Amino acid sequence: MGIGCISLGFSYPKNIVFHGFTIVGICVLLGVAVKTMDQLIDEIKVKSYRLWIVPLAIFIPTSMAYLALTEEPVIGMVLGTVIGILIAGKLDHPAYVISVILFITLVSIAFVLHIINIEVTTFYIIPVAAAGSFLDEFGHERWKSNKKSITFIFKHRFFLKTFAFFGVIIGFAQPIHFIGFLCFDIFYDLVDTASRYDAVRKKFVPSEFLTGVK
């Protein structure tokens, strides 16, 4: 789906509607890539599989930087999310740090070369995204409740989604940015859900899934 949307979008790059397909396609691929890297780091112990961490650590910030070049609010959303994750103690692997550094470097180069401008609204988005990201990560990892509604909210990280929605309402971002964010989150969750099924694990990661480094 992601590749299809990107192909469609690049077919008519100057058309606003088709550019939206490009945004959605990249967000879909990013959702898959980010969750896959999470699993490679946290769960999969097979060395031959873990080698994929390197290309993913390059693909993710490069794709985000491209979005930032074409959609300026992405800068605030990404930096704010990273700050929230850092405060929550989840930026705990060199691959994550490399990805963040690469993203900041690419955006900084584009700014110095006057390829992009960073609007004032970006600096408003950063603390809001940081707060939402922190609440989501903190609740997802540490909050325990007997109420299904509260468990559902933290499981699916509703704070950042809610803050992003209000960001669109007050004009800090456009609807396509929120749609892209939702696509990222949906496919992130789909990879997580699919990986929990034994049939999927056996197909893509055979018996070595959690059995030491090969």
DRENRO-533130 format. One record per residue: residue in one letter; z, x, y of N, C-alpha, C, CB in turn; residue number from 1. Coordinates in Angstrom, 3 decimals. Atoms other than C-alpha are relative to their C-alpha. Glycine has a CB too. Layout:
! residues N
 vose      n.Z      n.X      n.Y     ca.Z     ca.X     ca.Y      c.Z      c.X      c.Y     cb.Z     cb.X     cb.Y roza
    A        Z        X        Y        Z        X        Y        Z        X        Y        Z        X        Y  NUM
...
This chain:
! residues 214
 vose      n.Z      n.X      n.Y     ca.Z     ca.X     ca.Y      c.Z      c.X      c.Y     cb.Z     cb.X     cb.Y roza
    M    0.000    0.824   -1.206    0.000    0.000    0.000    0.000    0.863    1.264    1.213   -0.935    0.002    1
    G   -0.093   -0.878   -1.161    0.954    2.752    2.414   -1.304    0.704    0.298    1.082    1.017   -0.208    2
    I    1.270   -0.715   -0.173   -2.230    4.741    1.866   -1.094   -0.960    0.436   -0.408    0.714   -1.303    3
    G    0.995    0.996   -0.371   -4.311    1.577    2.109    0.105   -0.383    1.459    0.143   -1.227   -0.861    4
    C   -0.203    0.353   -1.407   -2.774    0.624    5.466   -0.425    1.134    0.926    1.464   -0.355    0.252    5
    I    0.386   -1.153   -0.829   -3.261    4.146    6.835   -1.518    0.137    0.056    0.630    1.302   -0.548    6
    S    1.467   -0.088    0.048   -6.901    4.206    5.707   -0.621   -1.066    0.885   -0.513   -0.146   -1.448    7
    L    0.506    1.089   -0.823   -7.489    0.848    7.365    0.228    0.290    1.476    0.663   -1.318   -0.389    8
    G   -0.320   -0.303   -1.388   -5.767    1.960   10.542   -0.879    1.075    0.595    1.421    0.412    0.111    9
    F    0.824   -1.094   -0.493   -7.736    5.190   10.862   -1.478   -0.366    0.053    0.192    1.218   -0.865   10
    S    1.393    0.450   -0.070  -10.985    3.254   10.368   -0.354   -0.448    1.416   -0.247   -1.149   -0.998   11
    Y    0.191    0.443   -1.385  -10.529    1.837   13.875    1.174    0.500    0.832   -0.126   -1.562    0.091   12
    P   -1.184   -0.612   -0.629   -8.117    4.267   15.565    0.306   -0.472    1.414   -0.169    1.467    0.028   13
    K   -0.229    0.410   -1.379   -8.590    2.896   19.082    0.374   -1.468    0.123   -1.223    0.277    0.823   14
    N   -0.352    1.413   -0.001   -7.890   -0.689   18.092    1.510   -0.148   -0.191   -0.773   -0.763   -1.110   15
    I   -1.456    0.126    0.043   -4.271   -1.699   18.757    0.479   -0.633   -1.302    0.489   -0.821    1.181   16
    V   -0.398    0.684    1.232   -4.095   -4.050   15.795   -0.095    0.930   -1.198   -0.869   -1.237   -0.230   17
    F    0.185   -0.900    1.143   -5.485   -1.496   13.351    0.945    1.197    0.086   -1.457    0.484   -0.071   18
    H   -0.995   -1.065   -0.155   -3.204    1.176   14.801    1.343   -0.451   -0.572    0.154    0.395    1.492   19
    G   -1.212    0.543    0.598   -0.378   -1.121   13.732    0.022    0.201   -1.507    0.131   -1.474    0.326   20
    F    0.081   -0.251    1.440   -1.605   -0.774   10.151    0.357    1.452   -0.307   -1.413   -0.327   -0.531   21
    T   -0.331   -1.423    0.189   -1.333    3.009   10.531    1.510    0.199    0.055   -0.695    0.876    1.077   22
    I   -1.455   -0.108   -0.131    2.272    2.694   11.699    0.700   -0.535   -1.246    0.486   -0.760    1.245   23
    V   -0.612    0.621    1.180    3.165    0.364    8.833   -0.208    0.878   -1.232   -0.591   -1.410   -0.241   24
    G    0.302   -0.846    1.161    1.425    2.602    6.271    0.842    1.259   -0.045   -1.457    0.378    0.002   25
    I   -0.817   -1.215   -0.053    3.235    5.734    7.425    1.460   -0.326   -0.286   -0.133    0.687    1.373   26
    C   -1.394    0.394    0.239    6.572    3.896    7.430    0.246   -0.317   -1.473    0.364   -1.214    0.861   27
    V   -0.112    0.273    1.438    5.950    2.691    3.860    0.128    1.310   -0.773   -1.226   -0.805   -0.505   28
    L   -0.034   -1.293    0.690    5.219    6.244    2.686    1.295    0.747    0.299   -1.207    0.858    0.409   29
    L   -1.254   -0.667   -0.354    8.246    7.554    4.577    1.177   -0.598   -0.757    0.246   -0.093    1.504   30
    G   -1.070    0.630    0.757   10.508    5.001    2.906    0.050    0.508   -1.430   -0.169   -1.502    0.008   31
    V    0.093   -0.509    1.368    9.294    6.123   -0.505    0.406    1.471   -0.046   -1.431   -0.181   -0.553   32
    A   -0.249   -1.444    0.000    9.450    9.819    0.412    1.469    0.331    0.241   -0.856    0.676    1.057   33
    V   -1.399   -0.290   -0.327   12.948    9.756    1.941    0.912   -0.331   -1.168    0.435   -0.782    1.240   34
    K   -0.858    0.361    1.130   14.509    7.888   -0.974   -0.256    0.910   -1.196   -0.224   -1.462   -0.396   35
    T    0.317   -0.919    1.097   12.681   10.110   -3.471    0.694    1.338    0.201   -1.517    0.206   -0.114   36
    M   -0.684   -1.263   -0.273   14.052   13.213   -1.752    1.503   -0.143   -0.197   -0.301    0.476    1.424   37
    D   -1.427    0.253    0.234   17.542   11.676   -1.780    0.335    0.108   -1.491    0.395   -1.396    0.534   38
    Q   -0.255   -0.001    1.437   17.295   11.175   -5.539   -0.192    1.390   -0.605   -0.914   -1.001   -0.696   39
    L    0.215   -1.365    0.485   15.893   14.643   -6.138    1.198    0.884    0.317   -1.272    0.595    0.617   40
    I   -1.147   -0.808   -0.419   18.841   16.104   -4.262    1.283   -0.428   -0.708    0.186   -0.095    1.512   41
    D   -1.289    0.502    0.475   21.637   13.861   -5.540    0.070   -0.271   -1.497    0.333   -1.243    0.722   42
    E   -0.057    0.476    1.375   20.624   12.789   -9.042   -0.791    0.828   -1.001   -0.481   -1.386   -0.049   43
    I    0.873   -0.658    0.975   17.735   14.596  -10.665    0.330    1.489   -0.089   -1.485   -0.198    0.377   44
    K   -0.430   -1.376    0.194   18.781   17.939  -12.161   -1.074    0.882   -0.640    1.239    0.023   -0.847   45
    V    1.070   -0.759    0.644   15.466   19.027  -13.654   -0.705    0.865    1.042   -1.013   -0.951   -0.702   46
    K    0.508   -0.929   -1.009   14.243   22.129  -11.820   -1.448   -0.279    0.364    0.133    1.422   -0.491   47
    S    1.411    0.232   -0.270   10.533   21.298  -12.176   -0.218   -1.206    0.906   -0.751   -0.189   -1.298   48
    Y    0.093    1.166   -0.871   11.134   17.944  -10.463    0.544    0.315    1.386    0.755   -1.184   -0.608   49
    R   -0.653   -0.299   -1.276   13.395   19.332   -7.761   -0.866    0.845    0.917    1.309    0.706   -0.243   50
    L    0.923   -0.768   -0.825   10.582   21.589   -6.560   -0.729   -0.884    1.006   -1.006    0.722   -0.877   51
    W    0.647    0.929   -0.921    9.148   18.482   -4.918    0.795   -0.190    1.280   -0.205   -1.334   -0.672   52
    I   -0.808    0.120   -1.212   11.981   18.655   -2.389   -0.680    0.722    1.169    1.418    0.573   -0.235   53
    V    0.610   -0.807   -1.069   10.084   21.326   -0.422   -1.149   -0.731    0.692   -0.505    1.322   -0.565   54
    P    1.066    0.725   -0.703    6.837   19.404    0.236    0.486   -1.279    0.678   -1.106   -0.341   -0.967   55
    L   -0.536    1.212   -0.622    8.841   16.253    0.948    0.732    0.339    1.296    0.947   -0.732   -0.970   56
    A   -0.731   -0.424   -1.197   11.031   18.143    3.447   -0.950    0.366    1.135    0.903    1.190   -0.325   57
    I    1.024   -0.282   -1.016    7.796   19.058    5.265   -0.740   -1.280    0.383   -1.002    1.061   -0.516   58
    F    0.755    1.233   -0.249    5.951   15.748    4.893    0.783   -0.972    0.873   -0.365   -0.672   -1.322   59
    I   -0.795    1.011   -0.706    8.820   13.596    6.187    0.082    0.271    1.511    1.407   -0.055   -0.590   60
    P   -0.077   -0.226   -1.451    9.421   15.283    9.593   -1.366    0.066    0.675    0.749    1.279    0.277   61
    T    1.347   -0.058   -0.575    5.693   15.885   10.109   -0.530   -1.402    0.262   -0.958    0.764   -0.934   62
    S    0.445    1.389   -0.167    4.925   12.194    9.584    0.775   -0.689    1.114    0.164   -0.780   -1.313   63
    M   -0.808    0.583   -1.070    7.817   11.195   11.823   -0.430    0.530    1.358    1.484    0.290   -0.229   64
    A    0.455   -0.592   -1.258    6.588   13.600   14.493   -1.312   -0.634    0.446   -0.167    1.521   -0.148   65
    Y    1.254    0.678   -0.352    3.129   12.005   14.326    0.287   -1.372    0.601   -0.911   -0.142   -1.242   66
    L   -0.375    1.305   -0.549    4.707    8.590   14.855    0.581    0.157    1.399    1.014   -0.706   -0.922   67
    A   -0.612   -0.239   -1.311    6.710   10.030   17.753   -1.065    0.295    1.056    1.002    1.165   -0.079   68
    L    1.071   -0.327   -0.949    3.497   11.324   19.357   -0.753   -1.242    0.449   -0.973    0.993   -0.621   69
    T    0.756    1.211   -0.321    1.894    7.900   19.238    0.898   -1.159    0.418   -0.836   -0.413   -1.188   70
    E   -0.952    1.076   -0.296    4.992    5.698   19.527    1.303    0.618    0.472    0.238   -0.909   -1.247   71
    E   -1.105   -0.770   -0.579    7.551    7.264   21.867    1.396   -0.489   -0.384   -0.120   -0.017    1.477   72
    P   -1.351    0.431    0.404   10.562    5.028   20.911    0.465    0.573   -1.331    0.047   -1.492   -0.079   73
    V   -0.353   -0.582    1.297   10.432    6.652   17.470    0.914    1.206    0.188   -1.267    0.407   -0.776   74
    I   -0.820   -1.186   -0.254   11.968    9.787   19.005    1.479   -0.382    0.076   -0.443    0.699    1.307   75
    G   -1.382    0.438   -0.142   15.132    7.956   20.024    0.570   -0.544   -1.296    0.101   -1.045    1.073   76
    M   -0.463    0.576    1.257   15.347    6.079   16.738    0.322    1.091   -1.016   -1.051   -0.956   -0.569   77
    V   -0.205   -1.062    0.989   14.980    9.217   14.593    1.194    0.870    0.377   -1.265    0.866   -0.132   78
    L   -1.103   -0.871   -0.417   17.331   11.404   16.640    1.345   -0.726   -0.095   -0.228    0.500    1.437   79
    G   -1.231    0.768    0.087   19.942    8.642   16.864    0.452   -0.178   -1.443   -0.182   -1.351    0.655   80
    T   -0.317    0.176    1.420   19.756    7.988   13.130    0.552    1.291   -0.590   -1.249   -0.451   -0.784   81
    V   -0.459   -1.300    0.499   20.152   11.699   12.393    1.420    0.290    0.465   -0.945    1.119    0.464   82
    I   -1.342   -0.234   -0.535   23.194   11.937   14.653    1.030   -0.848   -0.747    0.043   -0.312    1.512   83
    G   -0.907    0.878    0.733   24.792    8.951   12.929    0.255    0.490   -1.411   -0.553   -1.401   -0.042   84
    I   -0.133   -0.535    1.363   24.133   10.430    9.493    0.844    1.271    0.003   -1.390    0.287   -0.612   85
    L   -0.766   -1.242   -0.117   25.541   13.778   10.638    1.485   -0.292    0.170   -0.512    0.839    1.180   86
    I   -1.398    0.362   -0.230   28.751   12.184   11.915    0.627   -0.575   -1.273    0.109   -1.017    1.156   87
    A   -0.499    0.599    1.238   29.064   10.274    8.634    0.123    1.014   -1.134   -0.911   -1.130   -0.428   88
    G   -0.113   -1.058    1.000   28.858   13.580    6.755   -1.048   -0.046   -1.092    1.331   -0.056   -0.621   89
    K    1.032    0.149    1.020   25.629   12.738    4.933   -1.148    0.994    0.149   -0.543   -1.396    0.038   90
    L    1.040   -1.019   -0.173   23.480   15.564    6.300    0.487    1.256   -0.724   -0.298    0.289    1.538   91
    D   -0.742   -0.973    0.796   24.730   17.722    3.449   -0.866    0.844   -0.932    1.027   -0.709   -0.804   92
    H    0.868   -0.829    0.829   21.732   19.580    2.035   -0.978    0.757    0.901   -0.765   -0.866   -1.048   93
    P    0.915   -0.784   -0.838   19.507   22.380    3.439   -1.334   -0.699    0.267   -0.263    1.333   -0.651   94
    A    1.286    0.692   -0.178   16.402   20.206    2.915    0.072   -0.993    1.155   -0.406   -0.731   -1.298   95
    Y   -0.170    0.931   -1.110   17.784   17.600    5.313    0.008    0.754    1.337    1.305   -0.807   -0.171   96
    V   -0.102   -0.798   -1.232   18.611   20.257    7.899   -1.371    0.543    0.402    1.003    1.168   -0.187   97
    I    1.347   -0.518   -0.268   15.143   21.810    7.597   -0.895   -1.095    0.568   -0.625    0.580   -1.284   98
    S    0.809    1.127   -0.471   13.534   18.395    8.057    0.330   -0.345    1.450    0.220   -1.228   -0.894   99
    V   -0.423    0.319   -1.367   15.573   17.707   11.195   -0.491    1.065    0.977    1.535   -0.126    0.077  100
    I    0.437   -1.107   -0.871   14.818   21.131   12.679   -1.508   -0.050    0.223    0.399    1.364   -0.611  101
    L    1.458    0.061   -0.111   11.103   20.750   11.949   -0.425   -1.151    0.908   -0.641   -0.155   -1.391  102
    F    0.327    1.146   -0.858   11.000   17.308   13.571    0.262    0.332    1.467    0.818   -1.242   -0.417  103
    I   -0.356   -0.329   -1.382   12.802   18.504   16.711   -0.949    1.049    0.561    1.452    0.499    0.083  104
    T    0.918   -1.053   -0.444   10.565   21.585   16.883   -1.367   -0.574    0.365   -0.156    1.067   -1.092  105
    L    1.318    0.585   -0.244    7.340   19.576   16.637    0.003   -0.872    1.252   -0.448   -0.822   -1.210  106
    V   -0.088    0.868   -1.177    8.471   17.033   19.218    0.185    0.841    1.268    1.167   -1.009   -0.154  107
    S   -0.234   -0.875   -1.154    9.690   19.813   21.555   -1.286    0.687    0.432    1.070    1.050   -0.329  108
    I    1.290   -0.648   -0.318    6.346   21.613   21.331   -0.929   -0.991    0.684   -0.671    0.561   -1.286  109
    A    0.856    1.028   -0.596    4.502   18.375   22.080    0.447   -0.329    1.421    0.010   -1.270   -0.861  110
    F   -0.522    0.293   -1.334    6.786   17.763   25.081   -0.330    1.132    0.973    1.520   -0.226   -0.056  111
    V    0.287   -1.161   -0.853    6.360   21.298   26.461   -1.485    0.064    0.360    0.427    1.303   -0.704  112
    L    1.447   -0.017   -0.224    2.585   21.001   26.108   -0.493   -1.264    0.712   -0.728    0.157   -1.329  113
    H    0.312    1.251   -0.713    2.722   17.626   27.910   -0.883   -0.939   -0.827   -0.693    0.315    1.324  114
    I    0.728    0.922    0.871    1.262   15.859   24.914    0.709   -1.357   -0.012   -0.116    0.575   -1.444  115
    I   -0.777    1.236   -0.079    4.073   13.302   25.119    0.968    0.074    1.170    0.765   -0.255   -1.320  116
    N   -1.065    0.113   -0.992    6.517   12.101   27.737    1.182   -0.696   -0.655   -0.481   -0.778    1.271  117
    I   -1.199    0.643    0.529   10.090   11.193   26.886    0.585   -0.878    1.094    1.046    1.053   -0.497  118
    E   -0.457    0.968   -0.987   11.069    8.041   28.741    1.530   -0.083    0.016   -0.606   -1.381   -0.289  119
    V   -1.449    0.162   -0.145   14.556    7.247   29.988    0.557   -0.897   -1.101    0.342   -0.585    1.383  120
    T   -0.475    0.936    1.028   14.812    4.410   27.467    0.313    0.694   -1.320   -1.034   -1.086   -0.233  121
    T   -0.277   -0.752    1.228   14.749    6.995   24.675    1.462    0.422   -0.059   -0.908    1.236   -0.092  122
    F   -1.388   -0.458   -0.055   18.143    8.250   25.821    0.977   -1.170   -0.151    0.262    0.739    1.320  123
    Y   -0.817    1.174    0.279   19.450    4.683   25.605   -0.039   -0.334   -1.491   -0.480   -1.202    0.835  124
    I    0.175    0.315    1.417   18.083    4.259   22.088    0.851    0.923   -0.875   -1.483    0.113   -0.393  125
    I   -0.684   -0.992    0.838   19.711    7.452   20.747    1.442   -0.399   -0.343    0.001    1.347    0.701  126
    P   -1.385    0.344    0.375   23.408    6.405   21.007    0.104   -1.310   -0.781    0.861   -0.095    1.247  127
    V   -0.025    1.276    0.722   22.649    2.870   19.802   -0.391    0.213   -1.462   -0.952   -1.025    0.667  128
    A    0.433   -0.300    1.364   20.748    4.150   16.766    1.046    0.823   -0.737   -1.337    0.743    0.015  129
    A   -1.052   -0.823    0.613   23.504    6.694   16.126    1.161   -0.874   -0.470    0.509    1.067    0.999  130
    A   -1.096    0.897    0.366   26.159    3.967   16.120   -0.371   -0.841   -1.220    0.366   -0.913    1.182  131
    G    0.449    0.816    1.130   24.138    1.745   13.783   -0.102    0.800   -1.279   -1.334   -0.627    0.306  132
    S    0.151   -0.863    1.168   23.337    4.604   11.442    1.357    0.396   -0.577   -0.799    1.250    0.366  133
    F   -1.333   -0.390    0.469   26.951    5.750   11.286    0.705   -1.155   -0.698    0.849    0.496    1.167  134
    L   -0.657    1.162    0.597   28.276    2.247   10.592   -0.597   -0.336   -1.361   -0.110   -1.207    0.929  135
    D    0.665    0.274    1.272   25.696    1.730    7.855    0.419    0.994   -1.069   -1.512    0.033    0.173  136
    E   -0.324   -1.036    0.983   26.391    5.044    6.144    1.478   -0.035   -0.379   -0.367    1.382    0.546  137
    F   -1.435    0.044    0.263   30.153    4.795    6.490    0.341   -1.191   -0.895    0.789   -0.079    1.322  138
    G   -0.278    1.188    0.782   30.242    1.243    5.159   -0.609    0.068   -1.386   -0.504   -1.214    0.716  139
    H    0.701   -0.083    1.284   27.728    1.951    2.398    0.755    0.883   -0.985   -1.419    0.537    0.201  140
    E   -0.663   -0.968    0.870   29.735    4.867    1.053    1.478   -0.296   -0.225   -0.146    1.372    0.576  141
    R   -1.465    0.048    0.065   33.361    3.965    1.770    0.611   -1.405    0.035    0.556    0.785    1.128  142
    W   -0.604    1.310   -0.182   33.846    0.284    2.528   -0.026   -0.790   -1.299   -0.718   -0.772    1.105  143
    K   -0.102    0.815    1.204   35.080   -1.797   -0.382    0.526   -1.385    0.395    0.932    0.680   -1.066  144
    S   -0.425    1.353   -0.310   35.388   -5.569   -0.216   -0.299   -0.925   -1.178   -0.691   -0.507    1.278  145
    N    0.209    0.997    1.045   35.726   -8.485   -2.582   -0.966   -1.093    0.448    1.329   -0.618   -0.408  146
    K    0.923    1.004   -0.532   33.536  -10.610   -0.312   -1.446    0.463   -0.198    0.284   -0.266    1.506  147
    K    1.386   -0.363    0.302   29.928  -10.636   -1.473   -0.837    0.181    1.262   -0.633   -1.057   -0.885  148
    S    0.780   -0.089   -1.235   28.598  -11.164    2.054    0.171    1.360    0.658    0.408   -1.108    0.973  149
    I   -0.267   -1.313   -0.604   30.277   -8.003    3.362   -0.618    1.105   -0.842    1.519    0.234    0.154  150
    T    0.605   -0.988    0.902   29.176   -6.014    0.316   -1.505    0.044    0.189    0.338   -0.321   -1.466  151
    F    1.459    0.090   -0.186   25.610   -7.233    0.831   -0.418    0.676    1.303   -0.461   -1.479   -0.004  152
    I    0.320   -0.580   -1.309   25.634   -6.229    4.512    0.007    1.519   -0.057    0.990   -0.487    1.059  153
    F   -0.080   -1.453    0.049   26.749   -2.676    3.794   -0.984    0.597   -1.005    1.411    0.428   -0.346  154
    K    0.932   -0.492    1.011   24.591   -2.308    0.689   -1.389    0.150    0.582   -0.034   -0.937   -1.206  155
    H    1.354   -0.012   -0.558   21.446   -3.095    2.668   -0.038    0.493    1.449   -0.598   -1.391   -0.077  156
    R   -0.044   -0.694   -1.290   22.543   -1.335    5.862   -0.542   -0.882    1.147   -0.808    1.307   -0.084  157
    F    0.466    0.985   -0.971   22.277   -4.258    8.279    0.245    0.397    1.454    0.663   -1.307   -0.268  158
    F   -0.331   -0.326   -1.384   23.763   -2.604   11.380   -1.196    0.587    0.752    1.163    0.978    0.040  159
    L    1.134   -0.635   -0.678   20.794   -0.389   12.223   -1.155   -0.980    0.157   -0.464    1.243   -0.775  160
    K    1.048    1.028   -0.100   18.383   -3.248   11.489    0.279   -0.933    1.180   -0.095   -0.816   -1.319  161
    T   -0.380    0.910   -1.078   20.318   -5.504   13.849   -0.174    0.651    1.363    1.441   -0.459   -0.176  162
    F    0.136   -0.713   -1.269   20.434   -2.898   16.600   -1.474    0.203    0.360    0.719    1.357   -0.071  163
    A    1.436   -0.177   -0.242   16.700   -2.229   16.194   -0.619   -1.310    0.488   -0.717    0.488   -1.287  164
    F    0.524    1.307   -0.403   15.985   -5.953   16.502    0.344   -0.281    1.463    0.565   -1.119   -0.909  165
    F   -0.391    0.235   -1.385   17.967   -6.217   19.731   -0.693    0.976    0.951    1.515    0.116    0.146  166
    G    0.767   -0.948   -0.808   16.171   -3.110   20.980   -1.368   -0.562    0.368   -0.164    1.321   -0.746  167
    V    1.277    0.657   -0.273   12.925   -5.072   20.722    0.197   -1.143    0.992   -0.634   -0.526   -1.307  168
    I   -0.269    1.153   -0.863   14.461   -8.145   22.372    0.155    0.425    1.460    1.263   -0.734   -0.469  169
    I   -0.239   -0.413   -1.388   15.566   -6.196   25.462   -1.075    0.933    0.534    1.344    0.674    0.112  170
    G    1.166   -0.726   -0.500   12.305   -4.263   25.692   -0.005    1.500   -0.185   -0.145   -0.272    1.402  171
    F   -0.009   -1.436    0.247   13.252   -0.773   24.494   -1.076    0.409   -1.014    1.378    0.434   -0.494  172
    A    1.021   -0.277    1.020   10.733   -1.032   21.656   -0.876   -1.239   -0.151    0.654    0.396   -1.375  173
    Q    0.943    1.085    0.225    7.825   -3.196   20.532    0.207   -0.600   -1.393   -1.450    0.502    0.166  174
    P   -0.142    0.622    1.330    7.707   -5.650   17.599   -0.545    0.848   -1.138   -0.695   -1.327   -0.013  175
    I    0.588   -0.826    1.065    5.470   -3.245   15.637    0.957    1.099   -0.436   -1.325    0.618    0.468  176
    H   -0.986   -1.025    0.360    8.256   -0.649   15.758    1.051   -0.580   -0.945    0.677    0.575    1.267  177
    F   -0.972    0.655    0.865   10.691   -3.104   14.211   -0.619   -0.307   -1.366    0.519   -1.291    0.658  178
    I    0.701    0.271    1.260    8.123   -4.117   11.593   -0.106    1.283   -0.824   -1.412   -0.590    0.269  179
    G    0.089   -1.288    0.686    7.563   -0.453   10.744    1.333    0.422   -0.581   -0.504    1.066    0.946  180
    F   -1.343   -0.352    0.478   11.304    0.119   10.461    0.374   -0.829   -1.217    1.040   -0.200    1.113  181
    L   -0.291    0.860    1.142   11.654   -2.863    8.126   -0.780    0.441   -1.233   -0.325   -1.456    0.333  182
    C    0.823   -0.475    1.120    8.777   -1.570    5.968    0.592    1.273   -0.606   -1.451    0.258    0.467  183
    F   -0.664   -1.211    0.481   10.486    1.809    5.758    1.202   -0.369   -0.867    0.443    0.890    1.186  184
    D   -1.237    0.357    0.684   13.754    0.196    4.716   -0.259   -0.753   -1.302    0.871   -0.837    0.911  185
    I    0.325    0.779    1.199   12.182   -2.222    2.224   -0.453    0.921   -1.126   -1.094   -1.043    0.307  186
    F    0.517   -0.881    1.050   10.324    0.509    0.367    1.028    1.049   -0.411   -1.282    0.686    0.469  187
    Y   -1.133   -0.858    0.353   13.371    2.784    0.522    0.847   -0.694   -1.066    0.862    0.333    1.257  188
    D   -0.814    0.764    0.951   15.339    0.051   -1.258   -0.743   -0.254   -1.309    0.422   -1.330    0.619  189
    L    0.781    0.243    1.209   12.487   -0.646   -3.697    0.031    1.209   -0.937   -1.445   -0.342    0.365  190
    V   -0.075   -1.214    0.821   12.484    2.967   -4.877    1.376    0.110   -0.632   -0.307    1.260    0.844  191
    D   -1.370   -0.048    0.510   16.259    2.825   -5.237    0.191   -0.996   -1.140    1.002   -0.287    1.127  192
    T   -0.148    1.041    1.018   16.114   -0.433   -7.190   -0.789    0.340   -1.261   -0.455   -1.352    0.553  193
    A    0.854   -0.314    1.153   13.231    0.661   -9.422    0.582    1.125   -0.841   -1.401    0.381    0.467  194
    S   -0.532   -1.162    0.721   14.958    3.921  -10.320    1.188   -0.343   -0.884    0.403    1.070    0.980  195
    R   -1.159    0.399    0.794   17.884    1.997  -11.783   -0.396   -0.608   -1.346    0.842   -0.990    0.779  196
    Y    0.466    0.562    1.268   15.735    0.519  -14.548   -0.336    1.126   -0.975   -1.234   -0.910    0.223  197
    D    0.222   -1.032    1.008   15.667    2.573  -17.741   -1.485    0.231   -0.262    0.698   -0.377   -1.294  198
    A    1.434   -0.132    0.272   11.960    1.859  -18.262   -0.674    0.881    1.040   -0.670   -1.378   -0.032  199
    V    0.571   -0.810   -1.079   11.136    3.407  -14.890    0.449    1.447   -0.134    0.406   -0.561    1.380  200
    R   -0.520   -1.365    0.152   13.384    6.416  -15.477   -0.725    0.743   -1.121    1.513   -0.031   -0.283  201
    K    0.628   -0.648    1.156   11.864    7.128  -18.866   -1.465    0.333    0.266    0.109   -0.897   -1.231  202
    K    1.417   -0.224   -0.283    8.330    6.858  -17.493   -0.211    1.172    0.953   -0.621   -1.258    0.586  203
    F    0.215   -1.015   -1.031    8.721    9.077  -14.444    0.914    1.208   -0.134    0.188   -0.609    1.350  204
    V   -0.917   -1.109    0.215   11.732   11.210  -15.358    0.552   -0.137   -1.412    1.152    0.019    1.071  205
    P   -0.400    0.152    1.396   12.083   11.596  -19.141    1.469    0.313   -0.272   -0.847    0.876   -0.848  206
    S   -1.384   -0.089    0.446   15.269   12.270  -21.075    0.846    1.012    0.763    0.025    0.340   -1.438  207
    E   -0.761   -1.030   -0.721   16.242   15.220  -18.870    0.587   -0.508    1.315   -0.888    1.197    0.275  208
    F   -0.341    0.534   -1.332   17.008   12.880  -15.915    1.346    0.486    0.524    0.005   -1.505   -0.043  209
    L   -1.331   -0.442   -0.454   20.678   13.751  -15.754    0.612    0.985   -0.980    0.940   -1.204    0.181  210
    T   -0.516   -0.868    1.064   20.977   16.452  -18.388   -0.262    1.480    0.280   -0.624   -0.385   -1.333  211
    G    0.072   -1.429   -0.254   21.136   19.837  -16.751   -1.328    0.481    0.522    0.313    0.727   -1.223  212
    V    1.189   -0.582   -0.588   18.578   22.128  -15.186   -0.842    0.645   -1.084    0.369    1.021    1.081  213
    K    0.891   -0.524    1.031   15.567   22.998  -17.262   -0.607    1.322    0.427   -1.103   -1.004   -0.314  214
